[in-house]
Amino acid sequence: MRTKEIVFEGYDHGQRTDSNKLYNFSRSLPIEIALDEDSLIAYEYNNHPLSFKHGFPLRLIVPGWYGMASVKWIKKIVVIDNEFKGPFQTVDYVYYPNQENDNEKIPVTTINVNNSP
Protein backbone atom coordinates (compact mmCIF):
# COMPACT_ATOMS: atom_id res chain seq x y z
CA MET A 1 0.00 0.00 0.00
CA ARG A 2 1.28 3.45 -0.91
CA THR A 3 -0.09 6.05 1.48
CA LYS A 4 -1.91 8.92 -0.21
CA GLU A 5 -3.84 10.63 2.59
CA ILE A 6 -4.39 10.56 6.35
CA VAL A 7 -8.01 10.79 7.55
CA PHE A 8 -8.75 12.45 10.90
CA GLU A 9 -12.16 11.65 12.41
CA GLY A 10 -13.59 13.65 15.29
CA TYR A 11 -16.15 12.72 17.92
CA ASP A 12 -18.44 15.51 16.69
CA HIS A 13 -21.16 14.64 14.22
CA GLY A 14 -24.13 16.08 12.45
CA GLN A 15 -26.97 15.27 10.15
CA ARG A 16 -26.65 16.53 6.61
CA THR A 17 -29.64 18.26 5.02
CA ASP A 18 -29.52 15.86 2.04
CA SER A 19 -29.65 12.71 4.19
CA ASN A 20 -31.09 11.32 7.41
CA LYS A 21 -27.71 9.79 8.21
CA LEU A 22 -25.45 11.13 10.97
CA TYR A 23 -21.86 11.70 9.89
CA ASN A 24 -18.81 12.10 12.11
CA PHE A 25 -16.78 15.12 11.10
CA SER A 26 -13.84 13.77 9.10
CA ARG A 27 -11.27 15.45 6.89
CA SER A 28 -8.12 14.19 5.25
CA LEU A 29 -4.73 15.65 4.54
CA PRO A 30 -2.39 14.68 1.72
CA ILE A 31 0.49 12.67 3.19
CA GLU A 32 2.94 15.51 2.43
CA ILE A 33 0.92 18.00 4.51
CA ALA A 34 0.24 15.50 7.32
CA LEU A 35 3.98 14.84 7.65
CA ASP A 36 5.01 18.49 7.33
CA GLU A 37 6.98 19.66 10.35
CA ASP A 38 4.45 22.45 11.00
CA SER A 39 1.40 20.13 11.09
CA LEU A 40 0.80 18.65 14.50
CA ILE A 41 -1.61 16.91 16.80
CA ALA A 42 -2.06 18.92 19.98
CA TYR A 43 -2.95 17.41 23.33
CA GLU A 44 -2.10 20.43 25.48
CA TYR A 45 -2.11 24.21 25.26
CA ASN A 46 0.27 26.36 27.35
CA ASN A 47 1.33 23.27 29.35
CA HIS A 48 -2.28 22.37 30.24
CA PRO A 49 -4.46 19.67 28.68
CA LEU A 50 -6.67 20.94 25.88
CA SER A 51 -10.05 22.08 27.09
CA PHE A 52 -13.14 20.56 25.54
CA LYS A 53 -13.75 23.87 23.74
CA HIS A 54 -10.32 23.66 22.10
CA GLY A 55 -10.64 20.02 21.00
CA PHE A 56 -9.85 17.69 23.94
CA PRO A 57 -8.49 15.02 23.82
CA LEU A 58 -6.62 15.70 20.56
CA ARG A 59 -6.78 18.38 17.92
CA LEU A 60 -5.14 18.55 14.54
CA ILE A 61 -3.36 21.84 13.76
CA VAL A 62 -2.72 22.63 10.08
CA PRO A 63 -1.06 26.05 9.73
CA GLY A 64 -2.05 27.99 6.62
CA TRP A 65 -5.23 25.97 6.09
CA TYR A 66 -8.78 27.01 6.90
CA GLY A 67 -10.08 26.00 10.35
CA MET A 68 -12.16 23.03 9.24
CA ALA A 69 -8.93 21.20 8.41
CA SER A 70 -7.86 21.40 12.07
CA VAL A 71 -10.16 18.61 13.21
CA LYS A 72 -11.14 18.80 16.89
CA TRP A 73 -11.95 15.96 19.28
CA ILE A 74 -9.96 13.39 17.27
CA LYS A 75 -11.05 9.83 17.93
CA LYS A 76 -9.57 8.00 14.94
CA ILE A 77 -6.71 8.44 12.47
CA VAL A 78 -6.69 6.25 9.35
CA VAL A 79 -4.04 5.92 6.65
CA ILE A 80 -5.53 5.45 3.17
CA ASP A 81 -4.16 4.80 -0.32
CA ASN A 82 -6.92 6.64 -2.19
CA GLU A 83 -8.68 9.99 -2.24
CA PHE A 84 -10.95 10.52 0.79
CA LYS A 85 -14.62 11.01 -0.17
CA GLY A 86 -16.25 12.11 3.11
CA PRO A 87 -19.14 14.60 2.85
CA PHE A 88 -17.30 17.35 4.73
CA GLN A 89 -14.63 17.25 2.05
CA THR A 90 -16.58 16.44 -1.11
CA VAL A 91 -19.92 18.24 -0.60
CA ASP A 92 -19.40 20.78 2.19
CA TYR A 93 -16.30 22.97 2.46
CA VAL A 94 -15.74 22.73 -1.29
CA TYR A 95 -15.03 25.30 -3.99
CA TYR A 96 -17.36 24.95 -6.97
CA PRO A 97 -15.68 26.86 -9.85
CA ASN A 98 -18.45 25.99 -12.34
CA GLN A 99 -21.88 27.45 -11.61
CA GLU A 100 -23.62 24.95 -13.89
CA ASN A 101 -22.22 21.69 -12.44
CA ASP A 102 -19.85 20.01 -9.97
CA ASN A 103 -17.02 19.60 -12.49
CA GLU A 104 -13.59 20.53 -11.18
CA LYS A 105 -14.80 21.04 -7.61
CA ILE A 106 -12.00 21.02 -5.04
CA PRO A 107 -11.97 20.84 -1.24
CA VAL A 108 -11.24 24.01 0.70
CA THR A 109 -7.68 23.75 2.00
CA THR A 110 -5.14 26.57 2.13
CA ILE A 111 -6.13 30.07 3.19
CA ASN A 112 -6.50 32.43 0.24
CA VAL A 113 -5.36 35.88 1.24
CA ASN A 114 -6.94 38.80 -0.59
CA ASN A 115 -4.30 41.51 -1.00
CA SER A 116 -6.54 43.97 -2.84
CA PRO A 117 -7.29 47.33 -1.15
C-alpha positions as CSV (number, residue, x, y, z in Angstrom):
1,M,0.0,0.0,0.0
2,R,1.3,3.5,-0.9
3,T,-0.1,6.0,1.5
4,K,-1.9,8.9,-0.2
5,E,-3.8,10.6,2.6
6,I,-4.4,10.6,6.3
7,V,-8.0,10.8,7.5
8,F,-8.8,12.4,10.9
9,E,-12.2,11.7,12.4
10,G,-13.6,13.6,15.3
11,Y,-16.1,12.7,17.9
12,D,-18.4,15.5,16.7
13,H,-21.2,14.6,14.2
14,G,-24.1,16.1,12.5
15,Q,-27.0,15.3,10.1
16,R,-26.6,16.5,6.6
17,T,-29.6,18.3,5.0
18,D,-29.5,15.9,2.0
19,S,-29.6,12.7,4.2
20,N,-31.1,11.3,7.4
21,K,-27.7,9.8,8.2
22,L,-25.5,11.1,11.0
23,Y,-21.9,11.7,9.9
24,N,-18.8,12.1,12.1
25,F,-16.8,15.1,11.1
26,S,-13.8,13.8,9.1
27,R,-11.3,15.5,6.9
28,S,-8.1,14.2,5.2
29,L,-4.7,15.6,4.5
30,P,-2.4,14.7,1.7
31,I,0.5,12.7,3.2
32,E,2.9,15.5,2.4
33,I,0.9,18.0,4.5
34,A,0.2,15.5,7.3
35,L,4.0,14.8,7.7
36,D,5.0,18.5,7.3
37,E,7.0,19.7,10.4
38,D,4.4,22.4,11.0
39,S,1.4,20.1,11.1
40,L,0.8,18.6,14.5
41,I,-1.6,16.9,16.8
42,A,-2.1,18.9,20.0
43,Y,-2.9,17.4,23.3
44,E,-2.1,20.4,25.5
45,Y,-2.1,24.2,25.3
46,N,0.3,26.4,27.3
47,N,1.3,23.3,29.4
48,H,-2.3,22.4,30.2
49,P,-4.5,19.7,28.7
50,L,-6.7,20.9,25.9
51,S,-10.0,22.1,27.1
52,F,-13.1,20.6,25.5
53,K,-13.8,23.9,23.7
54,H,-10.3,23.7,22.1
55,G,-10.6,20.0,21.0
56,F,-9.9,17.7,23.9
57,P,-8.5,15.0,23.8
58,L,-6.6,15.7,20.6
59,R,-6.8,18.4,17.9
60,L,-5.1,18.6,14.5
61,I,-3.4,21.8,13.8
62,V,-2.7,22.6,10.1
63,P,-1.1,26.1,9.7
64,G,-2.0,28.0,6.6
65,W,-5.2,26.0,6.1
66,Y,-8.8,27.0,6.9
67,G,-10.1,26.0,10.3
68,M,-12.2,23.0,9.2
69,A,-8.9,21.2,8.4
70,S,-7.9,21.4,12.1
71,V,-10.2,18.6,13.2
72,K,-11.1,18.8,16.9
73,W,-11.9,16.0,19.3
74,I,-10.0,13.4,17.3
75,K,-11.1,9.8,17.9
76,K,-9.6,8.0,14.9
77,I,-6.7,8.4,12.5
78,V,-6.7,6.3,9.3
79,V,-4.0,5.9,6.6
80,I,-5.5,5.4,3.2
81,D,-4.2,4.8,-0.3
82,N,-6.9,6.6,-2.2
83,E,-8.7,10.0,-2.2
84,F,-10.9,10.5,0.8
85,K,-14.6,11.0,-0.2
86,G,-16.2,12.1,3.1
87,P,-19.1,14.6,2.9
88,F,-17.3,17.4,4.7
89,Q,-14.6,17.3,2.1
90,T,-16.6,16.4,-1.1
91,V,-19.9,18.2,-0.6
92,D,-19.4,20.8,2.2
93,Y,-16.3,23.0,2.5
94,V,-15.7,22.7,-1.3
95,Y,-15.0,25.3,-4.0
96,Y,-17.4,25.0,-7.0
97,P,-15.7,26.9,-9.8
98,N,-18.5,26.0,-12.3
99,Q,-21.9,27.4,-11.6
100,E,-23.6,25.0,-13.9
101,N,-22.2,21.7,-12.4
102,D,-19.9,20.0,-10.0
103,N,-17.0,19.6,-12.5
104,E,-13.6,20.5,-11.2
105,K,-14.8,21.0,-7.6
106,I,-12.0,21.0,-5.0
107,P,-12.0,20.8,-1.2
108,V,-11.2,24.0,0.7
109,T,-7.7,23.7,2.0
110,T,-5.1,26.6,2.1
111,I,-6.1,30.1,3.2
112,N,-6.5,32.4,0.2
113,V,-5.4,35.9,1.2
114,N,-6.9,38.8,-0.6
115,N,-4.3,41.5,-1.0
116,S,-6.5,44.0,-2.8
117,P,-7.3,47.3,-1.1
